[in-house]
């Protein structure tokens, strides 16, 4: 989600500037790439924890006995 937003902002910036300020566009692109590189490990860790929680929930539900009434 954040990656898509950053790519969208970069493309919008490039469309507005065109070739007028190529150094500025390159600087922004490098900055965004640095932010993505810093945030990627945290995003992957969050995804892994979410998948582990979902898996644990499924295992817990399998262990529960439904009441026969």
Predicted model as a PDB file, atoms N, CA, C, CB and O in Angstrom, pLDDT in the B-factor column:
MODEL        1                                                                  
ATOM      1  N   UNK A   1       0.819  -1.179   0.000  1.00 65.00           N  
ATOM      2  CA  UNK A   1       0.000   0.000   0.000  1.00 65.00           C  
ATOM      3  C   UNK A   1       0.867   1.248   0.000  1.00 65.00           C  
ATOM      4  CB  UNK A   1      -0.934  -0.005   1.191  1.00 65.00           C  
ATOM      5  O   UNK A   1       0.675   2.141  -0.825  1.00 65.00           O  
ATOM      6  N   UNK A   2       1.811   1.311   0.913  1.00 66.00           N  
ATOM      7  CA  UNK A   2       2.708   2.466   0.968  1.00 66.00           C  
ATOM      8  C   UNK A   2       3.574   2.504  -0.278  1.00 66.00           C  
ATOM      9  CB  UNK A   2       3.590   2.423   2.235  1.00 66.00           C  
ATOM     10  O   UNK A   2       3.842   3.577  -0.819  1.00 66.00           O  
ATOM     11  N   UNK A   3       4.009   1.345  -0.732  1.00 69.00           N  
ATOM     12  CA  UNK A   3       4.832   1.292  -1.931  1.00 69.00           C  
ATOM     13  C   UNK A   3       4.070   1.834  -3.128  1.00 69.00           C  
ATOM     14  CB  UNK A   3       5.296  -0.138  -2.200  1.00 69.00           C  
ATOM     15  O   UNK A   3       4.618   2.603  -3.917  1.00 69.00           O  
ATOM     16  N   UNK A   4       2.812   1.441  -3.270  1.00 75.00           N  
ATOM     17  CA  UNK A   4       1.997   1.932  -4.375  1.00 75.00           C  
ATOM     18  C   UNK A   4       1.813   3.436  -4.319  1.00 75.00           C  
ATOM     19  CB  UNK A   4       0.650   1.253  -4.371  1.00 75.00           C  
ATOM     20  O   UNK A   4       1.826   4.105  -5.352  1.00 75.00           O  
ATOM     21  N   UNK A   5       1.640   3.975  -3.110  1.00 77.00           N  
ATOM     22  CA  UNK A   5       1.476   5.415  -2.951  1.00 77.00           C  
ATOM     23  C   UNK A   5       2.751   6.150  -3.345  1.00 77.00           C  
ATOM     24  CB  UNK A   5       1.092   5.756  -1.508  1.00 77.00           C  
ATOM     25  O   UNK A   5       2.694   7.177  -4.021  1.00 77.00           O  
ATOM     26  N   UNK A   6       3.889   5.632  -2.929  1.00 72.00           N  
ATOM     27  CA  UNK A   6       5.154   6.281  -3.262  1.00 72.00           C  
ATOM     28  C   UNK A   6       5.398   6.234  -4.763  1.00 72.00           C  
ATOM     29  CB  UNK A   6       6.317   5.615  -2.514  1.00 72.00           C  
ATOM     30  O   UNK A   6       5.843   7.221  -5.349  1.00 72.00           O  
ATOM     31  N   UNK A   7       5.113   5.111  -5.383  1.00 74.00           N  
ATOM     32  CA  UNK A   7       5.290   5.016  -6.843  1.00 74.00           C  
ATOM     33  C   UNK A   7       4.338   5.976  -7.551  1.00 74.00           C  
ATOM     34  CB  UNK A   7       5.049   3.562  -7.335  1.00 74.00           C  
ATOM     35  O   UNK A   7       4.724   6.630  -8.520  1.00 74.00           O  
ATOM     36  N   UNK A   8       3.107   6.063  -7.076  1.00 81.00           N  
ATOM     37  CA  UNK A   8       2.147   6.995  -7.667  1.00 81.00           C  
ATOM     38  C   UNK A   8       2.632   8.441  -7.549  1.00 81.00           C  
ATOM     39  CB  UNK A   8       0.777   6.844  -6.995  1.00 81.00           C  
ATOM     40  O   UNK A   8       2.571   9.204  -8.513  1.00 81.00           O  
ATOM     41  N   UNK A   9       3.112   8.808  -6.360  1.00 77.00           N  
ATOM     42  CA  UNK A   9       3.618  10.164  -6.166  1.00 77.00           C  
ATOM     43  C   UNK A   9       4.822  10.446  -7.060  1.00 77.00           C  
ATOM     44  CB  UNK A   9       3.992  10.383  -4.703  1.00 77.00           C  
ATOM     45  O   UNK A   9       4.946  11.542  -7.606  1.00 77.00           O  
ATOM     46  N   UNK A  10       5.696   9.480  -7.209  1.00 73.00           N  
ATOM     47  CA  UNK A  10       6.862   9.660  -8.070  1.00 73.00           C  
ATOM     48  C   UNK A  10       6.453   9.853  -9.524  1.00 73.00           C  
ATOM     49  CB  UNK A  10       7.802   8.463  -7.948  1.00 73.00           C  
ATOM     50  O   UNK A  10       6.991  10.721 -10.213  1.00 73.00           O  
ATOM     51  N   UNK A  11       5.511   9.055  -9.989  1.00 76.00           N  
ATOM     52  CA  UNK A  11       5.053   9.197 -11.368  1.00 76.00           C  
ATOM     53  C   UNK A  11       4.337  10.523 -11.588  1.00 76.00           C  
ATOM     54  CB  UNK A  11       4.132   8.043 -11.739  1.00 76.00           C  
ATOM     55  O   UNK A  11       4.500  11.152 -12.634  1.00 76.00           O  
ATOM     56  N   UNK A  12       3.549  10.948 -10.612  1.00 81.00           N  
ATOM     57  CA  UNK A  12       2.867  12.237 -10.720  1.00 81.00           C  
ATOM     58  C   UNK A  12       3.878  13.377 -10.755  1.00 81.00           C  
ATOM     59  CB  UNK A  12       1.887  12.431  -9.551  1.00 81.00           C  
ATOM     60  O   UNK A  12       3.748  14.310 -11.547  1.00 81.00           O  
ATOM     61  N   UNK A  13       4.875  13.293  -9.901  1.00 73.00           N  
ATOM     62  CA  UNK A  13       5.923  14.321  -9.894  1.00 73.00           C  
ATOM     63  C   UNK A  13       6.654  14.357 -11.221  1.00 73.00           C  
ATOM     64  CB  UNK A  13       6.918  14.071  -8.755  1.00 73.00           C  
ATOM     65  O   UNK A  13       6.912  15.432 -11.763  1.00 73.00           O  
ATOM     66  N   UNK A  14       6.988  13.198 -11.744  1.00 71.00           N  
ATOM     67  CA  UNK A  14       7.667  13.140 -13.035  1.00 71.00           C  
ATOM     68  C   UNK A  14       6.822  13.702 -14.164  1.00 71.00           C  
ATOM     69  CB  UNK A  14       8.049  11.721 -13.353  1.00 71.00           C  
ATOM     70  O   UNK A  14       7.347  14.341 -15.076  1.00 71.00           O  
ATOM     71  N   UNK A  15       5.513  13.468 -14.108  1.00 76.00           N  
ATOM     72  CA  UNK A  15       4.623  13.995 -15.142  1.00 76.00           C  
ATOM     73  C   UNK A  15       4.532  15.509 -15.070  1.00 76.00           C  
ATOM     74  CB  UNK A  15       3.233  13.384 -15.011  1.00 76.00           C  
ATOM     75  O   UNK A  15       4.462  16.177 -16.101  1.00 76.00           O  
ATOM     76  N   UNK A  16       4.531  16.054 -13.866  1.00 77.00           N  
ATOM     77  CA  UNK A  16       4.435  17.510 -13.712  1.00 77.00           C  
ATOM     78  C   UNK A  16       5.732  18.210 -14.102  1.00 77.00           C  
ATOM     79  CB  UNK A  16       4.073  17.865 -12.274  1.00 77.00           C  
ATOM     80  O   UNK A  16       5.705  19.284 -14.704  1.00 77.00           O  
ATOM     81  N   UNK A  17       6.858  17.610 -13.763  1.00 69.00           N  
ATOM     82  CA  UNK A  17       8.135  18.263 -14.041  1.00 69.00           C  
ATOM     83  C   UNK A  17       8.637  18.000 -15.451  1.00 69.00           C  
ATOM     84  CB  UNK A  17       9.168  17.807 -13.050  1.00 69.00           C  
ATOM     85  O   UNK A  17       9.359  18.820 -16.019  1.00 69.00           O  
ATOM     86  N   UNK A  18       8.262  16.874 -16.011  1.00 66.00           N  
ATOM     87  CA  UNK A  18       8.776  16.529 -17.339  1.00 66.00           C  
ATOM     88  C   UNK A  18      10.287  16.367 -17.271  1.00 66.00           C  
ATOM     89  CB  UNK A  18       8.390  17.610 -18.384  1.00 66.00           C  
ATOM     90  O   UNK A  18      10.814  15.735 -16.355  1.00 66.00           O  
ATOM     91  N   UNK A  19      10.964  16.930 -18.228  1.00 66.00           N  
ATOM     92  CA  UNK A  19      12.431  16.866 -18.238  1.00 66.00           C  
ATOM     93  C   UNK A  19      13.058  18.138 -17.725  1.00 66.00           C  
ATOM     94  CB  UNK A  19      12.936  16.583 -19.631  1.00 66.00           C  
ATOM     95  O   UNK A  19      14.273  18.307 -17.824  1.00 66.00           O  
ATOM     96  N   UNK A  20      12.247  19.054 -17.170  1.00 66.00           N  
ATOM     97  CA  UNK A  20      12.747  20.365 -16.762  1.00 66.00           C  
ATOM     98  C   UNK A  20      13.759  20.272 -15.630  1.00 66.00           C  
ATOM     99  CB  UNK A  20      11.597  21.249 -16.342  1.00 66.00           C  
ATOM    100  O   UNK A  20      14.779  20.960 -15.654  1.00 66.00           O  
ATOM    101  N   UNK A  21      13.495  19.450 -14.663  1.00 72.00           N  
ATOM    102  CA  UNK A  21      14.383  19.372 -13.506  1.00 72.00           C  
ATOM    103  C   UNK A  21      14.732  17.918 -13.231  1.00 72.00           C  
ATOM    104  CB  UNK A  21      13.731  20.022 -12.261  1.00 72.00           C  
ATOM    105  O   UNK A  21      14.277  17.328 -12.251  1.00 72.00           O  
ATOM    106  N   UNK A  22      15.533  17.361 -14.099  1.00 75.00           N  
ATOM    107  CA  UNK A  22      15.855  15.938 -14.002  1.00 75.00           C  
ATOM    108  C   UNK A  22      16.637  15.626 -12.726  1.00 75.00           C  
ATOM    109  CB  UNK A  22      16.655  15.494 -15.228  1.00 75.00           C  
ATOM    110  O   UNK A  22      16.460  14.552 -12.150  1.00 75.00           O  
ATOM    111  N   UNK A  23      17.489  16.533 -12.277  1.00 79.00           N  
ATOM    112  CA  UNK A  23      18.248  16.294 -11.045  1.00 79.00           C  
ATOM    113  C   UNK A  23      17.302  16.222  -9.846  1.00 79.00           C  
ATOM    114  CB  UNK A  23      19.306  17.406 -10.829  1.00 79.00           C  
ATOM    115  O   UNK A  23      17.501  15.409  -8.943  1.00 79.00           O  
ATOM    116  N   UNK A  24      16.280  17.067  -9.838  1.00 77.00           N  
ATOM    117  CA  UNK A  24      15.304  17.037  -8.742  1.00 77.00           C  
ATOM    118  C   UNK A  24      14.515  15.752  -8.730  1.00 77.00           C  
ATOM    119  CB  UNK A  24      14.355  18.211  -8.844  1.00 77.00           C  
ATOM    120  O   UNK A  24      14.300  15.156  -7.675  1.00 77.00           O  
ATOM    121  N   UNK A  25      14.079  15.319  -9.910  1.00 73.00           N  
ATOM    122  CA  UNK A  25      13.329  14.065 -10.001  1.00 73.00           C  
ATOM    123  C   UNK A  25      14.204  12.900  -9.552  1.00 73.00           C  
ATOM    124  CB  UNK A  25      12.820  13.833 -11.444  1.00 73.00           C  
ATOM    125  O   UNK A  25      13.732  12.004  -8.852  1.00 73.00           O  
ATOM    126  N   UNK A  26      15.456  12.905  -9.943  1.00 79.00           N  
ATOM    127  CA  UNK A  26      16.372  11.836  -9.548  1.00 79.00           C  
ATOM    128  C   UNK A  26      16.603  11.846  -8.037  1.00 79.00           C  
ATOM    129  CB  UNK A  26      17.711  11.977 -10.289  1.00 79.00           C  
ATOM    130  O   UNK A  26      16.665  10.789  -7.410  1.00 79.00           O  
ATOM    131  N   UNK A  27      16.729  13.029  -7.459  1.00 82.00           N  
ATOM    132  CA  UNK A  27      16.913  13.134  -6.016  1.00 82.00           C  
ATOM    133  C   UNK A  27      15.705  12.594  -5.269  1.00 82.00           C  
ATOM    134  CB  UNK A  27      17.172  14.582  -5.616  1.00 82.00           C  
ATOM    135  O   UNK A  27      15.848  11.863  -4.289  1.00 82.00           O  
ATOM    136  N   UNK A  28      14.512  12.956  -5.735  1.00 76.00           N  
ATOM    137  CA  UNK A  28      13.288  12.454  -5.099  1.00 76.00           C  
ATOM    138  C   UNK A  28      13.202  10.940  -5.259  1.00 76.00           C  
ATOM    139  CB  UNK A  28      12.031  13.133  -5.705  1.00 76.00           C  
ATOM    140  O   UNK A  28      12.822  10.246  -4.316  1.00 76.00           O  
ATOM    141  N   UNK A  29      13.544  10.422  -6.417  1.00 77.00           N  
ATOM    142  CA  UNK A  29      13.485   8.976  -6.654  1.00 77.00           C  
ATOM    143  C   UNK A  29      14.446   8.236  -5.727  1.00 77.00           C  
ATOM    144  CB  UNK A  29      13.815   8.656  -8.124  1.00 77.00           C  
ATOM    145  O   UNK A  29      14.093   7.195  -5.173  1.00 77.00           O  
ATOM    146  N   UNK A  30      15.640   8.759  -5.556  1.00 84.00           N  
ATOM    147  CA  UNK A  30      16.610   8.115  -4.670  1.00 84.00           C  
ATOM    148  C   UNK A  30      16.122   8.185  -3.225  1.00 84.00           C  
ATOM    149  CB  UNK A  30      18.004   8.781  -4.804  1.00 84.00           C  
ATOM    150  O   UNK A  30      16.270   7.223  -2.471  1.00 84.00           O  
ATOM    151  N   UNK A  31      15.544   9.310  -2.840  1.00 83.00           N  
ATOM    152  CA  UNK A  31      15.000   9.437  -1.484  1.00 83.00           C  
ATOM    153  C   UNK A  31      13.876   8.459  -1.232  1.00 83.00           C  
ATOM    154  CB  UNK A  31      14.508  10.847  -1.244  1.00 83.00           C  
ATOM    155  O   UNK A  31      13.817   7.833  -0.173  1.00 83.00           O  
ATOM    156  N   UNK A  32      12.982   8.321  -2.198  1.00 78.00           N  
ATOM    157  CA  UNK A  32      11.870   7.375  -2.042  1.00 78.00           C  
ATOM    158  C   UNK A  32      12.380   5.941  -1.999  1.00 78.00           C  
ATOM    159  CB  UNK A  32      10.856   7.538  -3.187  1.00 78.00           C  
ATOM    160  O   UNK A  32      11.858   5.120  -1.245  1.00 78.00           O  
ATOM    161  N   UNK A  33      13.378   5.637  -2.787  1.00 82.00           N  
ATOM    162  CA  UNK A  33      13.950   4.288  -2.762  1.00 82.00           C  
ATOM    163  C   UNK A  33      14.587   4.004  -1.399  1.00 82.00           C  
ATOM    164  CB  UNK A  33      14.999   4.120  -3.891  1.00 82.00           C  
ATOM    165  O   UNK A  33      14.501   2.887  -0.891  1.00 82.00           O  
ATOM    166  N   UNK A  34      15.220   5.014  -0.816  1.00 88.00           N  
ATOM    167  CA  UNK A  34      15.821   4.840   0.508  1.00 88.00           C  
ATOM    168  C   UNK A  34      14.745   4.587   1.562  1.00 88.00           C  
ATOM    169  CB  UNK A  34      16.656   6.078   0.888  1.00 88.00           C  
ATOM    170  O   UNK A  34      14.907   3.731   2.432  1.00 88.00           O  
ATOM    171  N   UNK A  35      13.648   5.336   1.478  1.00 84.00           N  
ATOM    172  CA  UNK A  35      12.548   5.136   2.425  1.00 84.00           C  
ATOM    173  C   UNK A  35      11.974   3.728   2.270  1.00 84.00           C  
ATOM    174  CB  UNK A  35      11.437   6.200   2.211  1.00 84.00           C  
ATOM    175  O   UNK A  35      11.708   3.054   3.265  1.00 84.00           O  
ATOM    176  N   UNK A  36      11.784   3.283   1.037  1.00 82.00           N  
ATOM    177  CA  UNK A  36      11.265   1.928   0.812  1.00 82.00           C  
ATOM    178  C   UNK A  36      12.211   0.882   1.371  1.00 82.00           C  
ATOM    179  CB  UNK A  36      11.037   1.680  -0.682  1.00 82.00           C  
ATOM    180  O   UNK A  36      11.771  -0.094   1.978  1.00 82.00           O  
ATOM    181  N   UNK A  37      13.512   1.078   1.169  1.00 87.00           N  
ATOM    182  CA  UNK A  37      14.497   0.113   1.668  1.00 87.00           C  
ATOM    183  C   UNK A  37      14.482   0.060   3.194  1.00 87.00           C  
ATOM    184  CB  UNK A  37      15.906   0.473   1.164  1.00 87.00           C  
ATOM    185  O   UNK A  37      14.692  -1.001   3.781  1.00 87.00           O  
ATOM    186  N   UNK A  38      14.237   1.198   3.836  1.00 90.00           N  
ATOM    187  CA  UNK A  38      14.206   1.229   5.300  1.00 90.00           C  
ATOM    188  C   UNK A  38      12.915   0.599   5.826  1.00 90.00           C  
ATOM    189  CB  UNK A  38      14.340   2.679   5.813  1.00 90.00           C  
ATOM    190  O   UNK A  38      12.943  -0.124   6.823  1.00 90.00           O  
ATOM    191  N   UNK A  39      11.789   0.865   5.167  1.00 87.00           N  
ATOM    192  CA  UNK A  39      10.502   0.380   5.668  1.00 87.00           C  
ATOM    193  C   UNK A  39      10.197  -1.063   5.289  1.00 87.00           C  
ATOM    194  CB  UNK A  39       9.406   1.259   5.162  1.00 87.00           C  
ATOM    195  O   UNK A  39       9.380  -1.704   5.949  1.00 87.00           O  
ATOM    196  N   UNK A  40      10.823  -1.587   4.256  1.00 86.00           N  
ATOM    197  CA  UNK A  40      10.511  -2.935   3.777  1.00 86.00           C  
ATOM    198  C   UNK A  40      10.686  -4.019   4.841  1.00 86.00           C  
ATOM    199  CB  UNK A  40      11.377  -3.260   2.596  1.00 86.00           C  
ATOM    200  O   UNK A  40       9.803  -4.867   4.967  1.00 86.00           O  
ATOM    201  N   UNK A  41      11.778  -4.038   5.615  1.00 90.00           N  
ATOM    202  CA  UNK A  41      11.901  -5.094   6.637  1.00 90.00           C  
ATOM    203  C   UNK A  41      10.777  -5.052   7.670  1.00 90.00           C  
ATOM    204  CB  UNK A  41      13.238  -4.972   7.346  1.00 90.00           C  
ATOM    205  O   UNK A  41      10.300  -6.096   8.115  1.00 90.00           O  
ATOM    206  N   UNK A  42      10.355  -3.845   8.051  1.00 90.00           N  
ATOM    207  CA  UNK A  42       9.271  -3.726   9.024  1.00 90.00           C  
ATOM    208  C   UNK A  42       7.953  -4.208   8.435  1.00 90.00           C  
ATOM    209  CB  UNK A  42       9.136  -2.276   9.500  1.00 90.00           C  
ATOM    210  O   UNK A  42       7.160  -4.848   9.125  1.00 90.00           O  
ATOM    211  N   UNK A  43       7.718  -3.909   7.175  1.00 87.00           N  
ATOM    212  CA  UNK A  43       6.497  -4.367   6.518  1.00 87.00           C  
ATOM    213  C   UNK A  43       6.482  -5.890   6.428  1.00 87.00           C  
ATOM    214  CB  UNK A  43       6.370  -3.746   5.113  1.00 87.00           C  
ATOM    215  O   UNK A  43       5.459  -6.522   6.693  1.00 87.00           O  
ATOM    216  N   UNK A  44       7.609  -6.474   6.057  1.00 89.00           N  
ATOM    217  CA  UNK A  44       7.681  -7.936   5.962  1.00 89.00           C  
ATOM    218  C   UNK A  44       7.493  -8.595   7.324  1.00 89.00           C  
ATOM    219  CB  UNK A  44       9.020  -8.364   5.359  1.00 89.00           C  
ATOM    220  O   UNK A  44       6.842  -9.635   7.428  1.00 89.00           O  
ATOM    221  N   UNK A  45       8.061  -7.993   8.368  1.00 92.00           N  
ATOM    222  CA  UNK A  45       7.891  -8.529   9.719  1.00 92.00           C  
ATOM    223  C   UNK A  45       6.432  -8.466  10.152  1.00 92.00           C  
ATOM    224  CB  UNK A  45       8.769  -7.762  10.715  1.00 92.00           C  
ATOM    225  O   UNK A  45       5.918  -9.409  10.755  1.00 92.00           O  
ATOM    226  N   UNK A  46       5.768  -7.361   9.847  1.00 91.00           N  
ATOM    227  CA  UNK A  46       4.349  -7.223  10.201  1.00 91.00           C  
ATOM    228  C   UNK A  46       3.496  -8.256   9.471  1.00 91.00           C  
ATOM    229  CB  UNK A  46       3.851  -5.806   9.873  1.00 91.00           C  
ATOM    230  O   UNK A  46       2.585  -8.844  10.054  1.00 91.00           O  
ATOM    231  N   UNK A  47       3.797  -8.471   8.198  1.00 90.00           N  
ATOM    232  CA  UNK A  47       3.053  -9.466   7.423  1.00 90.00           C  
ATOM    233  C   UNK A  47       3.273 -10.861   8.004  1.00 90.00           C  
ATOM    234  CB  UNK A  47       3.480  -9.430   5.936  1.00 90.00           C  
ATOM    235  O   UNK A  47       2.334 -11.649   8.114  1.00 90.00           O  
ATOM    236  N   UNK A  48       4.506 -11.157   8.372  1.00 93.00           N  
ATOM    237  CA  UNK A  48       4.802 -12.474   8.938  1.00 93.00           C  
ATOM    238  C   UNK A  48       4.070 -12.681  10.261  1.00 93.00           C  
ATOM    239  CB  UNK A  48       6.313 -12.642   9.142  1.00 93.00           C  
ATOM    240  O   UNK A  48       3.523 -13.757  10.505  1.00 93.00           O  
ATOM    241  N   UNK A  49       4.057 -11.655  11.117  1.00 93.00           N  
ATOM    242  CA  UNK A  49       3.361 -11.772  12.394  1.00 93.00           C  
ATOM    243  C   UNK A  49       1.857 -11.944  12.186  1.00 93.00           C  
ATOM    244  CB  UNK A  49       3.637 -10.543  13.265  1.00 93.00           C  
ATOM    245  O   UNK A  49       1.210 -12.700  12.910  1.00 93.00           O  
ATOM    246  N   UNK A  50       1.305 -11.243  11.199  1.00 91.00           N  
ATOM    247  CA  UNK A  50      -0.121 -11.374  10.916  1.00 91.00           C  
ATOM    248  C   UNK A  50      -0.448 -12.778  10.436  1.00 91.00           C  
ATOM    249  CB  UNK A  50      -0.558 -10.345   9.874  1.00 91.00           C  
ATOM    250  O   UNK A  50      -1.455 -13.353  10.850  1.00 91.00           O  
ATOM    251  N   UNK A  51       0.385 -13.337   9.571  1.00 92.00           N  
ATOM    252  CA  UNK A  51       0.156 -14.695   9.092  1.00 92.00           C  
ATOM    253  C   UNK A  51       0.282 -15.716  10.215  1.00 92.00           C  
ATOM    254  CB  UNK A  51       1.132 -15.029   7.976  1.00 92.00           C  
ATOM    255  O   UNK A  51      -0.474 -16.686  10.263  1.00 92.00           O  
ATOM    256  N   UNK A  52       1.239 -15.501  11.122  1.00 92.00           N  
ATOM    257  CA  UNK A  52       1.377 -16.401  12.275  1.00 92.00           C  
ATOM    258  C   UNK A  52       0.144 -16.335  13.171  1.00 92.00           C  
ATOM    259  CB  UNK A  52       2.636 -16.048  13.087  1.00 92.00           C  
ATOM    260  O   UNK A  52      -0.316 -17.357  13.679  1.00 92.00           O  
ATOM    261  N   UNK A  53      -0.389 -15.122  13.364  1.00 91.00           N  
ATOM    262  CA  UNK A  53      -1.586 -14.968  14.198  1.00 91.00           C  
ATOM    263  C   UNK A  53      -2.789 -15.653  13.566  1.00 91.00           C  
ATOM    264  CB  UNK A  53      -1.891 -13.484  14.427  1.00 91.00           C  
ATOM    265  O   UNK A  53      -3.581 -16.288  14.261  1.00 91.00           O  
ATOM    266  N   UNK A  54      -2.927 -15.527  12.256  1.00 91.00           N  
ATOM    267  CA  UNK A  54      -4.034 -16.181  11.562  1.00 91.00           C  
ATOM    268  C   UNK A  54      -3.891 -17.692  11.667  1.00 91.00           C  
ATOM    269  CB  UNK A  54      -4.089 -15.745  10.083  1.00 91.00           C  
ATOM    270  O   UNK A  54      -4.871 -18.400  11.901  1.00 91.00           O  
ATOM    271  N   UNK A  55      -2.684 -18.177  11.497  1.00 90.00           N  
ATOM    272  CA  UNK A  55      -2.439 -19.617  11.590  1.00 90.00           C  
ATOM    273  C   UNK A  55      -2.733 -20.127  13.000  1.00 90.00           C  
ATOM    274  CB  UNK A  55      -0.986 -19.941  11.199  1.00 90.00           C  
ATOM    275  O   UNK A  55      -3.326 -21.193  13.159  1.00 90.00           O  
ATOM    276  N   UNK A  56      -2.327 -19.384  14.014  1.00 88.00           N  
ATOM    277  CA  UNK A  56      -2.593 -19.791  15.390  1.00 88.00           C  
ATOM    278  C   UNK A  56      -4.097 -19.794  15.670  1.00 88.00           C  
ATOM    279  CB  UNK A  56      -1.866 -18.858  16.378  1.00 88.00           C  
ATOM    280  O   UNK A  56      -4.595 -20.665  16.383  1.00 88.00           O  
ATOM    281  N   UNK A  57      -4.805 -18.838  15.121  1.00 86.00           N  
ATOM    282  CA  UNK A  57      -6.255 -18.796  15.294  1.00 86.00           C  
ATOM    283  C   UNK A  57      -6.939 -19.991  14.657  1.00 86.00           C  
ATOM    284  CB  UNK A  57      -6.814 -17.518  14.710  1.00 86.00           C  
ATOM    285  O   UNK A  57      -7.888 -20.541  15.216  1.00 86.00           O  
ATOM    286  N   UNK A  58      -6.465 -20.389  13.499  1.00 85.00           N  
ATOM    287  CA  UNK A  58      -7.039 -21.568  12.835  1.00 85.00           C  
ATOM    288  C   UNK A  58      -6.781 -22.825  13.652  1.00 85.00           C  
ATOM    289  CB  UNK A  58      -6.457 -21.733  11.419  1.00 85.00           C  
ATOM    290  O   UNK A  58      -7.664 -23.668  13.813  1.00 85.00           O  
ATOM    291  N   UNK A  59      -5.569 -22.941  14.163  1.00 82.00           N  
ATOM    292  CA  UNK A  59      -5.233 -24.118  14.977  1.00 82.00           C  
ATOM    293  C   UNK A  59      -6.079 -24.153  16.238  1.00 82.00           C  
ATOM    294  CB  UNK A  59      -3.736 -24.119  15.345  1.00 82.00           C  
ATOM    295  O   UNK A  59      -6.512 -25.223  16.665  1.00 82.00           O  
ATOM    296  N   UNK A  60      -6.317 -23.002  16.833  1.00 82.00           N  
ATOM    297  CA  UNK A  60      -7.112 -22.945  18.054  1.00 82.00           C  
ATOM    298  C   UNK A  60      -8.551 -23.342  17.755  1.00 82.00           C  
ATOM    299  CB  UNK A  60      -7.058 -21.535  18.677  1.00 82.00           C  
ATOM    300  O   UNK A  60      -9.181 -24.042  18.548  1.00 82.00           O  
ATOM    301  N   UNK A  61      -9.072 -22.901  16.619  1.00 80.00           N  
ATOM    302  CA  UNK A  61     -10.458 -23.252  16.264  1.00 80.00           C  
ATOM    303  C   UNK A  61     -10.594 -24.728  15.957  1.00 80.00           C  
ATOM    304  CB  UNK A  61     -10.929 -22.434  15.065  1.00 80.00           C  
ATOM    305  O   UNK A  61     -11.631 -25.326  16.242  1.00 80.00           O  
ATOM    306  N   UNK A  62      -9.555 -25.329  15.375  1.00 79.00           N  
ATOM    307  CA  UNK A  62      -9.622 -26.774  15.093  1.00 79.00           C  
ATOM    308  C   UNK A  62      -9.651 -27.576  16.373  1.00 79.00           C  
ATOM    309  CB  UNK A  62      -8.436 -27.215  14.235  1.00 79.00           C  
ATOM    310  O   UNK A  62     -10.268 -28.639  16.432  1.00 79.00           O  
ATOM    311  N   UNK A  63      -8.983 -27.073  17.401  1.00 73.00           N  
ATOM    312  CA  UNK A  63      -8.920 -27.787  18.679  1.00 73.00           C  
ATOM    313  C   UNK A  63     -10.170 -27.667  19.502  1.00 73.00           C  
ATOM    314  CB  UNK A  63      -7.776 -27.296  19.476  1.00 73.00           C  
ATOM    315  O   UNK A  63     -10.377 -28.451  20.429  1.00 73.00           O  
ATOM    316  N   UNK A  64     -11.013 -26.705  19.190  1.00 65.00           N  
ATOM    317  CA  UNK A  64     -12.230 -26.511  19.970  1.00 65.00           C  
ATOM    318  C   UNK A  64     -13.289 -27.542  19.574  1.00 65.00           C  
ATOM    319  CB  UNK A  64     -12.772 -25.081  19.777  1.00 65.00           C  
ATOM    320  O   UNK A  64     -13.453 -27.856  18.395  1.00 65.00           O  
ATOM    321  N   UNK A  65     -13.993 -28.055  20.558  1.00 57.00           N  
ATOM    322  CA  UNK A  65     -15.046 -29.004  20.318  1.00 57.00           C  
ATOM    323  C   UNK A  65     -16.366 -28.252  20.280  1.00 57.00           C  
ATOM    324  CB  UNK A  65     -15.058 -30.111  21.394  1.00 57.00           C  
ATOM    325  O   UNK A  65     -16.682 -27.496  21.199  1.00 57.00           O  
ATOM    326  N   UNK A  66     -17.126 -28.452  19.235  1.00 57.00           N  
ATOM    327  CA  UNK A  66     -18.419 -27.767  19.157  1.00 57.00           C  
ATOM    328  C   UNK A  66     -19.409 -28.474  20.061  1.00 57.00           C  
ATOM    329  CB  UNK A  66     -18.948 -27.722  17.695  1.00 57.00           C  
ATOM    330  O   UNK A  66     -19.451 -29.704  20.107  1.00 57.00           O  
ATOM    331  N   UNK A  67     -20.206 -27.695  20.781  1.00 58.00           N  
ATOM    332  CA  UNK A  67     -21.158 -28.323  21.712  1.00 58.00           C  
ATOM    333  C   UNK A  67     -22.267 -29.059  20.948  1.00 58.00           C  
ATOM    334  CB  UNK A  67     -21.778 -27.256  22.653  1.00 58.00           C  
ATOM    335  O   UNK A  67     -22.839 -28.541  19.989  1.00 58.00           O  
ATOM    336  N   UNK A  68     -22.543 -30.256  21.398  1.00 62.00           N  
ATOM    337  CA  UNK A  68     -23.614 -31.046  20.804  1.00 62.00           C  
ATOM    338  C   UNK A  68     -24.852 -30.882  21.675  1.00 62.00           C  
ATOM    339  CB  UNK A  68     -23.208 -32.554  20.669  1.00 62.00           C  
ATOM    340  O   UNK A  68     -24.891 -31.379  22.801  1.00 62.00           O  
ATOM    341  N   UNK A  69     -25.843 -30.203  21.173  1.00 48.00           N  
ATOM    342  CA  UNK A  69     -26.970 -29.955  22.050  1.00 48.00           C  
ATOM    343  C   UNK A  69     -28.225 -30.345  21.477  1.00 48.00           C  
ATOM    344  CB  UNK A  69     -27.049 -28.585  22.419  1.00 48.00           C  
ATOM    345  O   UNK A  69     -29.268 -30.191  22.112  1.00 48.00           O  
TER     346      UNK A  69                                                      
ENDMDL                                                                          
END                                                                             
